[in-house]
Amino acid sequence: MNQSFGQPINDPDSPVNAHMRNQLEQYLRLFPASRAQVLGYWLDDTLTSRTDLGHLLFRPSVLQQELRYYRSLGIANVTTFGVFSMKDQFSSNAPPVVFLYPELLWNQDTNVEARLREYCRFYFGDESAFEVLAAIQKLDGIVYVEDSAVKIEEEHLPEFGQLLTAALSRATSLMEGQSDEIYRNRLAKLVIEVG
């Protein structure tokens, strides 16, 4: 929970994650990796609700790198929990990480972009919604959770404003152009997710 979710756990440039990684690797000297289990917070709203981030973390490339790292250590058991991630959250948001997480657990080499484009086709009725998801990924790299607090890369704030504006505009345009009520409602949730 205290790691930096802006970078993968094995990112050498993250002092917070270096500390977590060192602790994990020390534990693996005492306990066999084959019996170890990682408990992540990628689908747990308790992490983001404490920080008022407002949505589940969405950094698929970071998640993918972390899962590869755990496998490289011989850890096959990775899990998460979603304490506050109840139906109310899913009725007001459109969290693509919930779709992607189980697949990445199964196959860390999944083509994330291809799977997210497929998600957009089936969930939003329009593959071009991927543009909005790509922007969310970048936004969650500029404003992210680290040590249970929101961190902001201030030098990237102008880019953040541009990305946010473009993502909101694109999501709104997709929603307004959608005639199917189900897809339109899902795209409305995407607008909320961005905002």
Secondary structure, 3 states (H helix, E strand, C coil): CCCECCCCCCCCCCHHHHHHHHHHHHHHHHCCHHHCEEEECCCCHHHHHHHCCCCCCCCHHHHHHHHHHHHHCCCCEEEECCCCCCHHHHHHCCCHHHHHHHHHHHCCCCCHHHHHHHHHHHHHCCHHHHHHHHHHHHHHHHEEEECCEEEECHHHHHHHHHHHHHHHHHHHHHHHHCCCHHHHHHHHHHHHHHC
